Amino acid sequence: MKNTILKFSLTALSALTLAACGSSGGSDSATDNGQNQINSTTPSNNNPVQVSSNRTGAVLVATGENNNANVKRVNLMDYNLETLFIDGKTVRIAPPSNGGTIFSGGWTKYGAGVTFNGYKFPNTVSVCCGKYTDVRMGAIGSTGPGQEDILFYNGNPTNSMPSSGVASYVGDSIITADTDKLPDEDYVKGSSSFTADFGNKKLAGTISAANVDVVKIDANISGNGFSGTAKSDLLNSQGTAEGKFYGENAKELGGLAKANDNSWGVAFAAKK
C-alpha cells in the first residue's frame, strides 16, 4: 500500500503530538464491516455542560517522504461544507455550490483534474458523508512529490453537551497505512463504532475495514471534545486519537487517529 500521509521522519515524529481537543482546545458507499450497535440509554441534558472552545476540527498535513518528510497538525476554526481553511489557504472539499452544497448519502470523490461547477480540483478529494448533518471528514491525496496529503475532520460543534447517559454511534472511516494487511489502496474506506459514557466522560470505539478491526480507541471526554489512545493489534502499533462531538445533543462525532510511529492514520465520523 502506498504510504501517502505517514512517511514521517523520526525528527518530524518527535515534533508532532495530537493535542487534547476538549475545552482546551463519483460516489461510493463505505461498508459497515460487521459493527454491532450497542444498546444505549438516552443522554440527559438536565445539567448540560456548556462549551467555550472555538475550534471546529483539525487536519494532519504531510509533505515529502521518508527522511525528508514534514508533518503538522492544524486546528480548524470555521465550519464550512465546501472548504477547509489551513494556514491561510483555502482548500476545497466540494465544488462551489452557488447557494446549496449537495452531498450523496455516502462518500463523494472528486478526481484530480476533474472540473465541477467551474472549479478544477488539483488533488483527489474523498469526503464523507451526506448522511451527516453536522460533520464532514475525509482525505485529500497528493498527485506528486512536494504536494500535501491531508486527513481532516470538521463540523458544527455541540454547544450544550449531555451530562449523563450512554449513547452508541455508528459510522464511517478512511485509513491510510503502510501494510499488506489491508487492500492495496492509498486510502481504504471502512466503518466506525463508538460508545460514549457522558456521565463518566469516557469514549470507546473501533475502526474497521476489509472485515477486520483495525484500530481501537479509548478516550476521555472534555467539554465537546475527546482525546486519548489508539491501538492497532492488526498493525502492531499504538497511537493517539482526538475528536469532537457535533450537532444538537452530541448527535454526531468526528476525529482523527494516528500511529506513534506514523505507519497509519485514520479519519472517522459517526452518528447516533
N, C-alpha and C positions, 0 to 999 in steps of 0.2 A: 504494500500500500504506500502510496506517495505520502511522505510525512510533511504535509503542507505547512501547518501553522506551528509545528512543535520542534523544529530542528534548532533548538536554542543552545548556545554555548554555555559552559559552566559559569562564565562571568555573567552572562545575562540571567542565568538561573538564580544566582545569588542575589541579583538585584530585584528580582520580581517576587512579590508576595501578594496574593489576593487579599485585599483589605476586607476587614469586617464591614458588613453592609447594613447594619441596623440603624439605630438612631444616630450613629456616627457616620455615620455615613454609609412552453407549457407546464402543467401541474401534475404532481403525483402525490399520492397519499402515503404518509408514514404508517407503518403497520403496528398494531398492538400485539406485541410478541408474548402473549400468554400472561399479561399482567392482570392480577385479580384485584378488583376493588375491595377495599376493606370497609366493614361496617363502621359508620361514624355516628357520633352524637352531634346534635345541632350546636354550632358555636354560639356562645352567648355574647351579646353586646350590651348587657345591662350596665357594665362598667367598662366602656371602651377605652382602649389605650390610644391616646392622642399622639400623633406622629408629626415631627417637625422637619425631618430630613427633606432636602430639596432634590436629592439625587433620584433620577428615574430609572437608571440602568447602568450598564457598563459594557466595555468591549475589551478583548485581548487583540492586540495588533502585533503582527510579526513581520519582519523583513529579513531577507538574507537566509542563509542556510549554514548549518554546522558551526564552525568556529567564527564565522562572520555574521552570525545571526544576531538580531536585536529584537527584543520583545518588550512591550509595555502594556500596562492596564490603564484604561482611561475611563473616568466617570462620564456618564451621560446625564445632562441636566435638563433635558427637554424631551417630552414625548411627542413624536410625530410618526404617523403611519407610513410616511413616504421617505423620510431621510433620517440619517444619524449625523450629529454634529461632533466631529472628532478633531481636536487640536486646531480649531479654527477653520476646518474644512468640512463642507457638506458632502456626505456620501449617500447616494441614493440606494434605497432598498425596494423601491417601486417607481414606476414611471409617473410623470406629472399627471394628476387625475383631473385637473380642470374643474375642481369642485367636489369630487367624490371618489375616494380610493376604493377599488373593488378587489378583494382577495377571494380566491377559492376557499372552500372549507378546509382543504388540506394544504400541502406545500405548493408554493409558487416558485418557479425557477425562471430566471432571465439569463440567457446565454450571453457571453462576452461578444460584443459587436452587434447584438440584436437591437433594433430600434422599436420603441413603443411610444406612442403619443409624442413623436418628435424627439424623444431622448434616446441616444445611443449608449447602451451600457458598456463601459470599458472593461468590466470584470463579470465573471459569473456570480450571480446572486441567488441564493436559496433562502427563502423566508417562510416562516410558519407563524400562524395559520389563520385563515378567515374565521374559523370556529371560535377563536378567542376574541373577546370584545375589547380587552384592556391590556394585552401584552403581545409583543412580537419577539421572535428570536430567530437566529439562523447563522449563515456563514457567507462570506464574500471571498472568493478564491482569486489568487493572483494568476496572471497569464504569462509571467516571465520573471527572470531574475531582477531583483531590486524593487519589485512590487510588493504590496502588502497583502497578507492573509488576515482575515478578521473573523472572529467569533463574537456574537453580540446577543444581548437581551435588552429590551427596553419596554416601558409601558406607562400606564396611568396608575401611580402607586396608591395603595389603600390609605385613606386618611384616618379612618377610625377602625382600629384592629379589635377582633374578638378578644375578650379577656379570659374566656374559659371554653371548654368543649373540645372535641376531637373531630377532625374533618379529613376525608380522603380525597386525593387529587389524582387524576389520570390524564396523560397527555403524550407529548412528543419529545424527541431529542435528535440531535445531529452530532456525530462523533468523527473526529479525525484522529488517527492512531498509526503509529509505526509498528505494525504487527501483521502476521499472516493468519491470525485467528479470526479476523473479520473479513468481509468481502473486500476485494482489491479495488477500492474506490477512494478518491480523495476525501469525500465526506459521506459517511454512512448514516442514513436516516433510521431512527428507531423509536422506541417508546419510553415513557417515564411514568412512575407512580410514586406517590408520596402520602405520608400520614403526618398531619400537623396536630400536635397537642398544645393548644393555646394556653391552657392553664399552667402546664409545666414548661412552656416555652421551648418545646423540642420539635424537631422536624427530622423524619427519616424517609429515605427514598431509594429507588432503584432505577438505574438507566439500563435499558436492554436494547439489543439489536441482533439481527440474524438468529433469533430464537434462543439467545443466551443472555444471562445477566452480565453486564459489562462493568458497571460502577455502582457501588453502594455509597450513599450519602448520609452522614449523621451530623446535624447542625443544631445550633442554638438560635432561637428567635429573639430578636431585639428590635423593638419598635415595629416597623413594617418590613424589616429585613431579616436575613438569616446568614450565618456563616459557620463553617465547621470543616470536617474532614471528608475526604473522598477516598475510597479504597477499591481497587480492582484486583480480585483474585485471578480473573482471566488473564489480565495483563501483568500480574505480579508486581504491582506498584501501588503507592499511596499518593494522595494529593490533598488539595484544598477545594472547598466549594463555597459559593456565595449566591445570593439572590434576594428577591423581594416579592412581596405579595401585592396583587393588583386588583383594582376594581372594588366595588361595594362589598363590604363584609369579607374581604380577602377571598373573593371567589376564584381568583386565578393566581398563579405564581410563575416566576421565570428566574433563570440563573445560569451560572457557568460553573464548571469544574475542570481542573487540570491536574496532571501528574506532577509530583515534585521533580521528577527527572525529565519533564516535558515530553514524555513519549506519547501522551494522548491529551486531548482536550474535548470538552463537551459543552454544548449549549442546550437548554431544555426549557419547556413550558408545560403547564398542566392546569386543569380546571376541576372544580368540584363536580 
